[in-house]
Amino acid sequence: MTQLAGSGIEDLRTMIGGPVVGPADPGYDDSRKVWNATIDQRPAVIVQARSVEDVSRAVGFARENGLEIAVRGGAHSPGGSCTVADGLVIDLSGLNAVTIDPVAKRARVGGGALLADLDAAAQQYGLAVPAGMVSHTGVGGLTLGGGMGWLTRKFGLSIDNLVAAQVVTADGRILRAAEDENPDLHWALRGGGGNFGVVTEFEFQLHEVDPIIRFGLLFWDLDKGPEMFRLAREVMAKLPREVNIVLGGLNAPPAPFVPAEHQFKPGYAMIVTGFGEAEEHEQVLDEIRLSLPPLFEFATPMPYVALQQMLDEANAWGQHAYDKGLYLDDLSDEAIEVLTDQLPRKQSPLSVMLFYRLDQAYSEVADDATAFSGSRAPGYALFLVAIAPTPELLEQDRAWVRSFWTALQPHSRGIGSYVNAISDDEADDRVRASYGAKYERLAAIKAIYDPGNVFHRNANIRPA
């Protein structure tokens, strides 16, 4: 355990343009809080960077003083990699500027920006970057692992649209990573997580997304699960590119559009989003509702930014959380049997199972074009997320997530998964399995930019 004396913190303050917060300072407890209430670490010092130079100096100071480094963007890491006990936290939240070039369709995004910052700025011009589904997530952590959400079928992963990045490496250098500059680093950043440095700015390709999209939610009782999954398998196999469906196992929300007698009821949902013509979206909804009439449904035009914020409240700060993920090639009858057997065992009404369909634009990128930890073959990404208001309830649903994940293994692509859903003690095996043949290439790049494994609070790739 490394302790940092008060004089060390004062030395650091002379070097840094932004606030430097130590345990004795007012605001320390607020500064160290992270999204997952289960994580309660006490860093030796928190550097609230205001420039890329602040980040470079903080990295150098940490190395000189033997302090473990954690990098904090949106502080959403379920496993707590965004903070560290007795170490130095580089807090990027002050680097949250978003600049849009609507003519070139490019966005320059600070490493501490949230998805809400990016969405709001880009939508002023009817543009967007494919990203995640919770708007208070940090752009940085989400992107470096891949970045999937509502627009993935139409425009790919976030990393498929990452043109360049500004990176502070373990030796304090400030580099640009792009196809024409440090291309090995550019490749590794697109899916390799936070292993290679601190990204202080991202440059994304933007796409046209109408500020008003089409939304539909259909909900069924638990006993309709097998029929719902078989119907989803059929509908999603022929889904137009402009329509996406996310499947959920969840409790019906206490929303105005949910009949009072069904609020909080456990069951299954299809969330159908349309980014093209209204008729195309309606045709998909008609097929679903006629084939398997839902318990209730809700369909409406909706602002894209509202879609991006729809899951914010259910994933609010201060809950206790734990998650695991895996990939499935298809929704086989055997997999459906496991899904419908395991889902009702969850205890917290906030815990969820989410399925993303991965095909179309996602599958048009070659497997080896990026460092992404998954096959580009069409399939599904499944997320099992325990969210609970108390540690005791989380303990029950942590066990549920683990047993559910284990039961699905015979039907999955193996123990590898989307690295943004890896936060367990067994992470080393799972990281290697997730990257497969790419792991050795990543380890070689790691040895160039971070030979001492300074940046290891992540789905860690060990330097060759």
N, C-alpha and C positions, 0 to 999 in steps of 0.2 A: 504494500500500500504506500503510495507516494503522497506526501503532504506538501502543500505549497504555503510557505510563510507569507505573512502580510506584506513583507517587503518585496516578495516576488510579484505579488499582485500589483503593487505600486509601480514596479519596474515595467510590468506589462502595460499598465495604463499610459505610460509615457510613449509607448510604441504604437498604440492603437487609436484610430480616429473615432471609433464608436465606443459605447459604454462597455466597461469591464466590470462584471458583477461577481463578488466573492461571497462566501457564507455569512460574513458579518454585515453585509450591505442591506439596506432596505430594498425590498423587492426581490430578494434572492429566491424566496419560496415560489413566488409567481413565475420568475424567470426559469426555474428548473422544472415546472410542471409540463407534462406531456399529455397527449390525447388519451392514452390508455392509463386509467387510474391504478391499475395493478403495478405499474412501473413507478418506483419511488426512489430515485437515485439522488445522491448529494454530490454534484461535481465540485472539484476544488475551485474552479473558476469558469465563468461563462463569458465568452467574447462575443458581443453583439456587433458583428462586422458591419461597416458602412461602405467598404470598398474592397476591391480585389487585393489591394495592398495590405489591408487589415488581415485578410485571410492568410496571405503569405507569411506575414509576421507572426501570426498566431501559430501556424504550423511550425515555424522555426523555433518559437519559444517553447512549445510543447516538447519538441524533440530535445532541445538543449536541457530541459528540466525533467526529462524522463516521465512526461505526463501522457497517459493514454488519451487519444483524440476521439471524440464523437462529433459527427456533423449533423446539425439540426436544420431541416428545411421547414416542413409543415408539422413536424413532431408527431407524425401519424404511425410510425413504426410499431406494430403490435408487440414485437419482441423487445422494444426499447433500445434499438441500436442508435437512436438519435440522442441518447444521453449516456453518462458514464459516472460511476462512483469514483471520487477522488481524482478525476481526470479533467481535461479541458474540453469544454463544449464550444464548437464554433457555430454560433447561431446566425443563420443567413437571413432571418426574417426581415432585416432592414434592407436587404438587396432584393426588393420585390417590384422594381419598375418593369413595366411592359410597354414596349414601343412597337407600333404596327406600321408597316409599309403596305398600304392597300393596293398599290400599283404592282409591286413585285410579289405581293402576297407572302410577305415574310413577317415573322414576329421575333423580336429580341426580348428575352424573358429572363429576369433576374433569378438567380439560383434559390432565392427564398420566397419567390412568388407562390401564391396558392392558385389552384385551378380557377377559383372565382375571379382572381385578378386577370388571368389570361382570357377566360371566357368573356368577361365584361368588355375588355379592351377590343378583342377581335370581333365581337358581335356588333360593335358600333359600325362596322363595315360589312356586316353579313358574312363574316369569316369565322373559322374555327380550326383548332388542332384536335385530332382525336386524342382523348385522354380518359381519365377515370370518371367515376360516377358520384363522388362525394366532393363537393366544391371546396371544402376546407382542407382537402389533401394538398400536400406540397407538390409542385410541378417536378422538383428535382428527384426525390426518391422514387416517385411513380415512374417517371420517364426512364431513369437509368436501369430499371428492371424490365422495361418493355412498354407499359402503358396501354391498357385495353379498356374499352368501354362501349358506349352506345354507337360510336362511329367506326368501330374497328372493321366491320364488314365492308364499309363503304370506302374508307381511306387508310386502313391498316393500323398498325400500332403507333404510339407516339414516336418511338425510335425510328420508324420507317419514314418519318417526316422531320427528323433531326438533321439539319444541314450542317451545323457547326456548334462547337462548344468552347467556352473559355474555362480552362482548368488550372488549378493550383496543384502541383505535384508534391510528392513527399519531401523533396529537397527545396521547396519554396518557389520553384520556377512557375511563371505564368505562361501557359502555352495555349495556342489555338489548335483545336482538333477538327479537321474537316477532310474531305476526300483529297484535297491538294496540299494538306499540311498535317503532319503527324497522322497519316491515314491509319496506322495500326492502332493508335489511341482512339481515333474516331470509331473504328470498328468495335473496339472493346467497350467503349462507353455505351454503345447501343445494345444494351441488354446485360452488360457485365456488372451492373450495380455500382456501388460507391467504392469499388476496389482500387481505382486508379488515380484518385485525386478528388479535390473539392471543385465541383462545377459551379462557377459563379455566374455564368450566363449561358443560356441556350438560344440557339437560332433555329426556328421552325419554319417549314413550309406550311402555308395556310391554305384552306380549301373553302369554297363557297358553301355555306350552310344557312338556309333561310332562317331569319330570327323567329319565325313561327313554324313549329313542327307538329306532327300528329301523334297523339298519345292514346294508348288503350291499355286498360288493365282488366283482366278477367280472372276470377277467383273461384276455386272449387274446394269442396270438403276434402278431408283426408281420405275418405273412402273412394274418391274419384282419382286418386294418384296414379294408379296403373294406366287408366284410360287417358288421363291428361298427358303422361309422358309418351305413350304410343302415338297420340295425336300430334304432339309436338315434334316427334321424330319425323312424322310424315310431312308436316307443314314446313318445318325448317329445312328439309332436304331440297325444297324447290322455292325457297324464299327469294323474292327479288332483292337485288343489291341495296335498294333504297329503303328497305324495311329490315328492322332488326327485332329479334325476340330474345328477351332474357327470361329464363325460367327461375322461379323462386319457390322455396319451401319456407313459409313464414306465417306469422300470425297477422290476420287482417288488421290494418291500422285503424286507429280511432279517428278516421277522417270523415268529413261531412258526406262524402259520396258513398260511404259504407253504411248500409242499414244498421241501426243500433243493435239489433239482435245478432249481427254477425261480427261486430267489432271485437278484436282480440282473438277471434276464432282461429285455430291452427288449420292450415291447408296449403294449397298450391296455387301459384299465380303464373300467368303469362303476361309479361309487360311488352307490349307491341309498339314500337316507335317507327314513325314514317318520316323520311327525309326527302320524299319525292312528291308525286301527285297524290291528292287526297283519295282518289278512286282506288289506287293501288293499295293503300293502307286499308281502306274499307273492305276491299275484296278479301284480304287476309283475315280481318276480324270476322267477316261473314262466314268464311269457311270454318273458323274455330267455333263460333257460337252456335252454328247450325249442327256441327258434328258432335259437340259436347256442350249443351247449354250450361253456362256457369251459374254458380250460386248468386253472384252479382257481377256487374261490370261497370266500367266508367271509361268513356271515350270523349276526347275533346282536343281541339287545337291548343297548343301550349307554347309559350316562349322557350327557345332552346336553353336559355340560362335557367329557367325554372325547372326544366328536365334535369339539368346538371345539379340542381339544389334539392331535388326531390327526396333523396336519401340522407340529407344532412342531419335532420332532427333525429332519425333513428340511429345515427352514428355520432351523436353529440359527444363533445368532450366530457370527460369525467366518468364514463362507463368503464367497467372492467372487461377486457377483451382478450381473445385468443383465437388464432385461426390456423388452418392448414388448407392446402390446395393440391389438386392433381389434374391430370389430363385424361380424357376418355376419347377413344376413337369414335365410338358410337353409343347410342342409347339402346343397348341390347336388352332383350327381355330379362336376362339374368341380372344386368345392372339395375334395371328398373325395380326388380324384386328387392334388391338391397336398399335402394333409395327409399322406397315406400315402407320398408320395414324399419329403417333407422330414423327417419325424420321425426316420427311421433315421439321419440324418446327424449327429445330436448326438453329442458325444464324452463328456461328463461323465455318469455314471450318476445324478447328482442333478438334472440339467436336466429340465424338464417342459413339456408343453403341457397347458393346462387349458381346458375349455369350460364355461361357465355357461349354463343355459337361462334366458332372460329373458321371462317372460310372467305371466299371472294377476295377482297383486297389483301386480307391477312395472308392468304395462301398464294398470292401472286408474287411474293418476295421469296427469293431462293433461301434455303435453309442456312447456307453459309455466308449470306450477304451481311448478316449482323451477328452479334454475340448472343442473341436471344436464346433463352433457356427452354426452348420447346420446338417441336417439329412444326413445320409450316403446312403439313398435311391437314386437310379439313378434319375438324373434330370439335371437342368441347373443353372449356376450362371450367372446373368445378371448384367453388370456394365454400368451405364449411367455417362459419364464423360464429363463435360464441361471444355474445355481448350480454352483460348482466349488470344490474345496479349494485350488487354486493359481491364481495369476494367469495362468500359461501356458495352463492348461486353459480358464480363463474366456475368454481371447482367442479360442480356437477356437470356443467356443460363443456368444460375442458375434457372431461372423461368421455362425454358424448362425441365430441369432435374426433378424438383419437380413435375410439372404437369404430366410428363411422368410416374414417379414413382407412383403417386397417381392413374393414369388411369389403371396401371397394377395390383394394389392391389387385385381386385377380382379374378385374375388368378394366384396369387402368393401363397407361403406357409405362408403368413402373413407378419406382419411388421418387423419381424426379418430378419437379413441378415448376410452376411459375415462381421465380425466385423472390418476387415481392410477397409471396405467401410462405416463405421459409423463415421460421424464427425459433426452431426447436434446438434442444441440446444435441440432437443427432444431425445437425445441419451439415457437417462436413461430407458425410456419405450422400446426403440428399443433394448438396450442391454439385458434387461430382456427377451424380446420376442425371441431374437436370441439364448440365452442359454437355454431357456425353463426350463425343470426339472433339468438341471445341475446347474442352477444359485445358488440354496441354498447350494449345495456342494462347489461351488467356493467361495461363501461368507464366508463359514466356514473356508476354507483354507486361504482366505484373512485375516480373523481375527487372524490367527496364525502368519502369516509372515508379515503382514502390518496392525495391528489393528487400527492405526491412519489414514489410507488411505493417506499415504505420496505420494504414486505413484498413482495419480488420473488423470493425464493428458493422458487419453487413453479412450477406450470404457470401462467406469469405472464400476467395481464391488465393491459395498459397503461392508465393513466388517460386518459379522453377529453380 
